[in-house]
């Protein structure tokens, strides 16, 4: 799997992104659409986020699709999990014009397969080959595709999320939603209102200039959300990134909720109701193992990236295993009973369900979580792959996971050393419930790799 990841030339773990007009151009968007239509004959859904460049790039993608003989369902502006939900079983593929959490001068494209998951590495490599070689299957004049609007289909996603919860589960609960001027402005407030919540909003206008805050929902950017949560006496605030596949939270005291803590609380709620496997990348906090152990569940680790989590969940289920939950420690959570992709709208709804079930403040539940110390380091290294191999050899006698770099486990302490796929960097993470143990392990690893750093 890691070899496939490294052999991609344009696409990263979550699509292709770049600055509009230089790296991300209409010509590239058109060729991506043509390559996708060459691979997936039939109908292709196209959606976009609110970026100012989105409409033009979406038209370019659609032009490539249509000229290669496939039909387009134009879903307009919507969150990517909504596109994935609407598309699954309806279309042969999908293309989402978005740069997710990147600043407004960026845009990009994510490719979705017919099952609603992001297209896998092998197929993306095939798409890139068509794109670079120009091997497009251009249609004759009488075989070009047709386009129709599917904007009304957004209601299906909203209804799909709401139908997963008892009617009125949020009755009496105040919440604040910050879509960050992104497409979740069209969905999350409606979802939570239909669950019975009283919903306040901030940055809920569709605006690709992102005047209120940048698309990445950082603690610094969510001050207005935090203030509104406190002033309205809300149970929580929820914010989304630019394509709304992630959700991050502010607790009832106005505090930013670290995303691994969010993951742990929702995993606790789900595992208390059904036992099985939680799937997550090797970069996720040990808090998730704590939750799993509490309920007799287990954790299955994958390489970093939601696509690997989603596809591993499907593999395990196909093999007869019971998978109850998955996701990443960045607010991107996956609910296998609903769909196999990160879903910020579903996560916002699940927080309502959690609070309704526990009848406790979010802040008190967070304060009850085990405390962990996390150390992160970036190490410049041109020979980053050699360095990773050295770590694998040095720590081979310990409990290791080599699915993405080297993850070393020592009881309640673990470390991850993995190479950046885009920069000459090695990233080191060390986590422990004992700060001294974390610091000592970090020093041990740095000393071990020092001879290779010149």
C-alpha positions in Angstrom: 0.0 0.0 0.0 2.8 2.5 0.8 4.4 1.8 -2.6 1.2 2.8 -4.3 1.0 5.9 -2.3 4.5 7.0 -3.3 3.9 6.3 -7.0 1.1 8.9 -7.4 2.4 11.9 -9.3 -0.3 14.5 -8.8 -2.8 13.3 -6.3 -2.1 13.1 -2.6 -3.9 11.2 0.2 -7.0 13.4 -0.2 -7.1 14.5 -3.8 -5.2 17.1 -5.7 -4.8 20.7 -4.5 -3.0 23.8 -5.6 -3.0 27.6 -6.0 -5.6 28.6 -8.6 -4.2 29.8 -11.9 -0.8 28.2 -11.3 -1.0 24.6 -10.1 -4.8 24.3 -10.3 -5.9 25.4 -13.7 -9.0 24.9 -15.9 -7.0 22.9 -18.3 -6.0 20.5 -15.6 -9.5 20.3 -14.3 -10.8 19.5 -17.8 -8.2 16.8 -18.3 -9.1 15.2 -14.9 -12.8 15.2 -15.9 -11.9 13.6 -19.3 -9.7 11.0 -17.6 -12.4 10.1 -15.1 -15.0 9.8 -17.9 -12.6 7.5 -19.8 -12.4 5.2 -16.8 -16.0 5.3 -15.6 -18.5 5.1 -18.4 -22.0 6.3 -17.4 -23.1 9.1 -15.1 -20.8 11.2 -12.9 -21.8 13.5 -10.1 -20.0 16.9 -9.8 -20.1 19.1 -6.7 -18.1 22.0 -5.3 -17.5 24.0 -2.2 -18.0 27.8 -1.9 -14.5 28.9 -3.2 -14.6 31.7 -5.8 -12.8 29.6 -8.3 -15.1 26.6 -7.8 -17.8 27.4 -10.4 -15.2 27.8 -13.2 -13.3 24.7 -12.3 -16.5 22.7 -12.0 -17.5 23.8 -15.5 -14.1 22.6 -16.7 -14.4 19.2 -15.0 -17.9 18.8 -16.5 -16.7 19.8 -20.0 -14.1 17.0 -19.8 -16.7 14.5 -18.7 -19.3 15.5 -21.3 -16.9 15.5 -24.2 -15.9 11.9 -23.3 -19.4 10.7 -23.5 -20.5 10.5 -19.9 -23.5 12.2 -18.3 -23.2 14.8 -15.5 -25.4 15.3 -12.5 -24.5 18.7 -11.2 -25.1 18.8 -7.5 -23.9 22.4 -7.1 -22.6 23.6 -3.7 -22.7 20.9 -1.0 -20.5 19.1 1.6 -18.5 16.3 0.2 -20.1 13.7 2.5 -23.4 14.8 1.0 -22.1 14.2 -2.5 -20.8 10.8 -1.5 -24.2 9.9 0.1 -26.2 11.1 -2.9 -23.8 9.5 -5.5 -23.5 6.0 -3.9 -25.5 3.6 -6.0 -26.8 6.3 -8.3 -23.6 7.3 -10.3 -20.6 5.6 -11.6 -18.2 8.1 -10.1 -18.0 11.6 -8.6 -15.8 14.7 -8.6 -15.7 17.2 -5.9 -14.1 20.6 -6.6 -12.7 21.6 -3.2 -9.5 22.4 -1.4 -10.9 21.3 2.0 -9.1 23.2 4.7 -6.6 25.1 2.5 -6.8 29.0 2.2 -9.1 30.6 -0.3 -6.5 31.0 -3.1 -6.3 27.2 -3.3 -8.7 24.8 -5.0 -8.6 21.1 -5.9 -10.4 18.0 -6.9 -11.3 14.8 -5.0 -12.4 11.8 -7.0 -15.1 9.5 -5.6 -15.7 6.0 -6.7 -19.1 4.4 -7.3 -19.3 3.0 -3.8 -19.1 6.5 -2.3 -15.5 6.2 -1.0 -12.6 8.2 -2.3 -10.9 6.5 -5.2 -8.2 4.1 -4.2 -4.5 4.5 -5.0 -4.4 1.9 -7.9 -7.2 3.6 -9.7 -5.9 7.1 -9.1 -2.6 6.0 -10.6 -4.5 4.7 -13.6 -6.4 8.0 -13.9 -3.1 9.9 -13.8 -1.7 7.7 -16.5 -4.6 8.6 -18.8 -4.2 12.2 -17.9 -0.5 12.4 -18.6 -0.7 10.2 -21.7 -3.7 12.0 -23.1 -5.4 8.7 -23.8 -8.9 10.1 -23.5 -11.9 8.4 -25.0 -13.4 11.4 -26.8 -16.9 10.9 -28.0 -18.3 11.6 -31.5 -20.6 14.6 -31.9 -23.7 12.5 -31.5 -22.4 10.6 -28.4 -21.4 13.4 -26.1 -22.9 13.4 -22.6 -25.8 15.4 -21.2 -26.0 17.4 -18.0 -28.9 17.7 -15.5 -29.2 19.5 -12.2 -29.3 17.5 -9.0 -29.2 20.4 -6.4 -32.6 19.2 -5.0 -31.0 15.9 -4.0 -29.2 17.6 -1.1 -32.4 17.0 1.0 -31.7 13.2 0.7 -28.5 13.6 2.7 -30.1 15.7 5.4 -33.0 13.3 5.7 -30.6 10.4 5.7 -28.7 11.7 8.7 -31.8 12.8 10.6 -33.4 9.4 10.1 -30.6 7.7 12.1 -31.7 9.3 15.3 -34.9 9.2 17.4 -37.3 12.1 16.8 -36.8 15.1 19.1 -33.5 13.8 20.5 -32.2 17.3 20.7 -35.3 18.9 22.3 -34.3 21.7 24.7 -30.7 21.7 23.5 -29.1 24.9 22.3 -26.2 24.5 19.8 -24.1 26.9 17.7 -22.9 26.0 14.2 -19.9 27.6 12.4 -19.8 26.4 8.8 -16.9 28.8 8.1 -18.8 30.2 5.1 -18.6 26.8 3.5 -21.2 24.3 2.2 -22.1 23.0 5.6 -24.2 26.2 6.0 -26.7 24.4 3.8 -26.8 21.2 5.9 -25.7 21.2 9.5 -28.1 23.9 10.8 -31.0 22.0 9.2 -29.8 18.6 10.5 -29.6 19.9 14.1 -32.9 21.8 13.9 -34.7 18.7 12.7 -33.3 16.8 15.6 -35.0 19.3 17.9 -32.2 21.6 18.7 -32.3 25.4 18.9 -29.6 26.4 16.5 -27.6 29.6 16.4 -25.1 30.2 13.6 -21.9 32.2 12.9 -20.2 32.5 9.5 -23.2 30.8 8.0 -23.2 32.8 4.7 -21.9 31.1 1.6 -18.7 33.1 0.7 -15.6 31.7 -0.9 -13.5 34.6 0.4 -14.1 33.2 3.9 -14.4 36.6 5.6 -15.1 35.3 9.1 -12.3 32.8 9.4 -10.1 30.5 7.2 -11.5 27.1 6.2 -9.3 25.3 8.7 -11.3 25.4 12.0 -8.4 26.2 14.3 -8.6 27.3 18.0 -7.6 30.8 17.0 -10.2 31.0 14.3 -13.1 29.8 16.4 -13.1 32.6 19.0 -16.5 34.0 17.7 -18.0 30.5 18.0 -16.6 30.1 21.5 -18.1 33.4 22.6 -21.5 32.6 21.1 -21.6 29.2 22.8 -21.0 30.8 26.2 -23.4 33.8 25.6 -26.3 31.5 24.4 -25.8 28.9 27.1 -25.3 26.3 24.4 -24.4 22.6 25.0 -21.7 22.8 22.3 -20.5 24.6 19.2 -19.5 22.7 16.1 -17.3 24.0 13.2 -16.5 22.5 9.8 -13.6 22.7 7.4 -14.1 23.8 3.8 -15.7 20.6 2.5 -17.4 19.6 5.8 -16.0 16.1 6.1 -14.6 17.0 9.5 -16.3 18.5 12.6 -14.5 20.1 15.5 -16.2 21.2 18.7 -16.3 23.9 21.4 -17.5 22.7 24.8 -20.1 24.4 26.9 -17.4 26.4 28.7 -16.1 27.8 25.4 -13.1 25.5 25.3 -11.7 24.0 22.0 -12.1 20.2 22.1 -8.9 18.5 20.9 -10.0 16.2 18.1 -8.7 13.0 19.6 -10.8 13.7 22.6 -13.8 14.2 20.4 -13.0 10.8 18.7 -12.7 9.2 22.1 -16.1 10.5 23.5 -18.0 9.5 20.4 -16.3 6.1 20.3 -17.2 5.6 23.9 -20.9 6.3 23.1 -20.9 3.9 20.1 -18.9 1.1 21.8 -21.2 1.2 24.8 -24.0 0.2 22.5 -22.3 -2.3 20.2 -19.0 -4.2 20.3 -16.6 -4.7 17.5 -13.6 -3.1 15.8 -12.6 0.6 15.6 -10.4 1.4 12.6 -8.0 4.3 12.7 -4.6 5.4 11.5 -1.4 4.8 13.3 -1.2 8.5 14.2 -4.3 8.4 16.5 -4.1 8.8 20.2 -4.0 5.8 22.6 -7.2 7.2 24.0 -9.0 5.2 21.4 -7.4 2.0 22.7 -8.5 2.9 26.2 -12.1 3.2 25.0 -11.9 -0.1 23.1 -10.5 -1.9 26.1 -13.2 -0.5 28.3 -15.9 -2.2 26.3 -14.1 -5.3 25.0 -13.6 -3.8 21.6 -10.4 -3.8 19.5 -8.5 -1.3 17.4 -7.2 -2.0 13.9 -4.6 0.5 12.6 -4.1 1.7 9.0 -1.8 4.1 7.2 -2.5 7.8 7.7 -5.4 8.9 5.5 -9.2 8.5 5.6 -9.3 6.6 2.4 -7.2 3.8 4.0 -9.5 3.8 7.1 -12.7 3.5 4.9 -11.3 0.8 2.7 -10.0 -1.2 5.6 -13.4 -1.0 7.3 -15.0 -2.4 4.2 -12.4 -5.2 3.9 -13.0 -6.3 7.5 -16.7 -6.3 7.1 -16.4 -8.3 3.9 -14.4 -10.8 5.8 -17.2 -11.2 8.4 -15.8 -8.9 11.1 -18.0 -6.5 13.0 -16.7 -2.9 12.5 -18.5 -0.3 14.6 -16.6 2.9 14.1 -13.6 4.5 12.4 -11.9 7.8 11.7 -8.9 10.0 12.3 -7.8 12.2 15.2 -8.6 15.3 13.2 -12.4 15.4 13.5 -12.9 13.2 10.5 -15.1 10.3 11.8 -16.7 7.5 9.8 -19.9 5.7 10.6 -20.1 2.4 8.8 -23.8 2.0 9.4 -24.4 5.2 7.4 -21.5 5.5 4.8 -17.8 4.8 4.5 -16.4 8.4 4.5 -15.7 11.1 6.9 -18.9 13.0 7.7 -19.0 16.2 9.6 -22.8 16.5 9.5 -23.3 13.1 11.0 -20.6 13.8 13.7 -22.5 17.0 14.7 -25.7 14.9 15.0 -23.9 12.2 17.0 -22.7 14.8 19.5 -26.4 15.6 20.1 -27.2 11.9 20.6 -24.2 11.5 23.0 -25.2 14.4 25.2 -28.9 13.4 25.2 -27.9 9.8 26.3 -25.3 10.8 29.0 -27.2 13.8 30.4 -23.9 15.4 31.3 -22.1 18.5 30.2 -19.6 18.0 27.4 -17.0 19.8 29.5 -17.3 17.4 32.4 -17.0 14.3 30.1 -13.9 15.8 28.6 -12.4 16.4 32.0 -12.9 12.8 32.9 -10.8 11.5 30.0 -7.4 10.1 30.8 -4.6 12.7 30.4 -1.9 12.1 27.8 1.2 14.1 26.8 1.8 14.4 23.1 5.2 15.5 21.6 5.5 16.4 17.9 8.7 17.0 16.1 9.5 17.8 12.4 13.0 16.6 11.3 14.6 17.8 8.1 16.0 14.7 6.3 16.7 14.3 2.6 17.2 10.5 3.3 13.9 10.2 5.0 13.1 6.7 3.7 16.5 5.4 4.8 15.9 6.9 8.2 12.6 5.1 8.6 14.2 1.8 7.6 16.9 2.5 10.3 14.2 3.0 12.9 12.5 -0.2 11.9 15.7 -2.2 12.4 16.6 -0.5 15.7 13.3 -1.1 17.3 12.5 -4.5 15.6 12.5 -6.3 18.9 9.6 -4.2 20.2 5.9 -4.1 19.3 5.9 -2.3 16.0 3.4 -1.5 13.2 5.1 -0.8 9.8 2.0 0.1 7.8 3.0 3.7 7.6 6.5 4.5 8.9 7.2 2.9 12.2 4.8 2.9 15.2 6.5 1.5 18.4 4.3 0.6 21.4 5.6 0.4 24.9 2.7 -0.2 27.2 0.9 3.2 27.6 3.6 5.0 25.6 4.0 4.9 21.8 5.9 6.7 19.1 5.4 7.1 15.3 8.1 8.0 12.9 6.9 8.5 9.4 8.2 10.2 6.2 6.4 13.2 4.7 5.1 12.3 1.2 5.6 15.8 -0.1 8.6 17.4 1.8 12.1 16.3 2.9 10.8 15.8 6.4 10.3 13.0 8.9 7.5 13.5 11.4 7.9 12.2 15.0 5.0 11.8 17.4 5.4 10.5 20.9 2.5 10.0 23.3 2.3 8.8 26.9 0.3 9.2 30.1 3.6 10.0 31.7 5.3 13.1 30.5 8.8 11.9 31.6 8.3 8.6 29.7 7.3 10.6 26.6 10.3 12.9 26.8 12.7 10.0 27.4 11.3 8.0 24.5 11.6 11.1 22.2 15.2 11.6 23.2 16.0 7.9 22.6 14.6 8.1 19.1 16.3 11.4 18.3 19.6 9.9 19.5 19.1 6.8 17.4 18.6 8.7 14.2 21.1 11.5 14.8 24.0 9.7 12.9 21.8 9.8 9.8 21.1 13.5 10.0 24.6 14.6 9.1 
